[in-house]
Amino acid sequence: MLHLIQQCIILQDMTIAQIMACTCLIGLLLLAGAFTYEHIAERRDATQHPAPGRLIQVGDHRLHLFCQGSNSPTVVIEQGAGSPSPLWWPVQEKIASFAHVCTYDRAGYLWSEPVRRPRSVRERSEELHALLTHAGVPGPYLLVAHSYGGLIIREFALLYPAETAGLVLVDTPDEPALCRPEVQKFYERMRIFVKIQEAASRFGLPRLLRKIPSMQEALWFVRPDDYAAAADDLLSLRSLDCSSPAPGQLKDLPLAVLTHGRPFPGPFALLEEGWLAAQHRLAALSGRSTLTTADSSNHMIHLDQPELVIDLVRQMHGVVSQKSIDSAQLA
C-alpha cells in the first residue's frame, strides 16, 4: 500500500492499471476523509448545540420535547414531513404567553434518536402519546399540526379521544388527496431524492454546501439521520388508508381548519388539484369546526402569516378551556 501511494505521488512510469488503482485509492482516501469530517462535525454540533428541551425515553430511543408556558390545556405542535421543529419556535414563544405549549422532534430529527425501521402514521401517533405520557405532560391536549402532521394528530384523536381537547389543522391534506396516483409518484420521487441527500450527507456534502449563504435556507438539514427520518415520513404515505374519512368521525370535537390562499409553487403545483375539497372534507369531520383561508400565505402559513396561526390557536384554546367562544361559519 505504501509503495502504491509513493507511485501515485511520483506519477512516473505507470501502467494504465496502476493509474486506475491510484484513482481508486485517491477516491477512497477522499471518501474516508469526508466521512471522518462529517463524524467530527456531528460530535461538535452535539456539544455546541445541546437540546433546549428534555430527552424522554420512548421504547428503545429518546425523543426531544421542548415545552414553554404554563396555562392548561397543553398545546402540542406536530411538524410536517421533513420540517424541523425550530421553524415553529417563534410561534411557540407567542403561544406560551397564554398556554403551556410543546414542540418535539420525531425520531431521527435533530436531537431525537433515530429508529432504524419503517414506521406507519399510526405508530407515529402512538409514539407521540407515549412521549407525552412518559414526560408527565397531562392531557387532554390541543393538537396543532402542519401538513403531514395532520395525519398524525387525527389518528391520535381517534386512538385517544379522552386525551384530545381539540385540533388545529394548518394546511393539512386528507388521505384521498395524498392517494392520487400522480401525488404518490411525486412523493416517491421526493423520497428517492431525499435518500440521495442522505447518502451525500454521510460524507459532509450538505454541511459544506450550507456554508454558501444562498444555500442556507434551502438546506434545513445536514445530518444523515435527519434525511433518513424525512425519507421514512414519505415512505409512510404508501400505507395510507385511501378511503375518505367519514363525516362526523370526530363527533363534536372542536376543530379548526386553516388552508393556504396562494397556490403551491413549482413542482408542488400538482398538489393544488383537489386541495380545497380536502379542506372541506376535513372540516366536515366534526360538528364544531371552522374553515379559514390564509389569503396571503403559501403552504407554510406559520412562516407567512404566523399571527393568523397564533390567533387561531388562542381562540381554540379559549374554546377548549370553556372560555369565551368566537362563533365562525364554515367557508
Secondary structure, 3 states (H helix, E strand, C coil): CHHHHHHHHHCCCCCHHHHHHHHHHHHHHHHHHHHHHHHHHHHHHHHHCCCCCEEEEECCEEEEEEEECCCCCEEEEECCCCCCHHHHHHHHHHHCCCCCEEEEECCCCCCCCCCCCCCCHHHHHHHHHHHHHHCCCCCCEEEEEECCHHHHHHHHHHHCHHHEEEEEEECCCCHHHHHCHHHHHHHHHHHHHHHHHHHHHCCCHHHHHCCCHHHCCCCCCCCHHHHHHHHHHHHHHHHCCCCCCCCCCCCCCCEEEEEECCCCCHHHHHHCCCHHHHHHHHHCCCCCEEEEEECCCCCCHHHHCHHHHHHHHHHHHHHHCCCCCCCCCCC
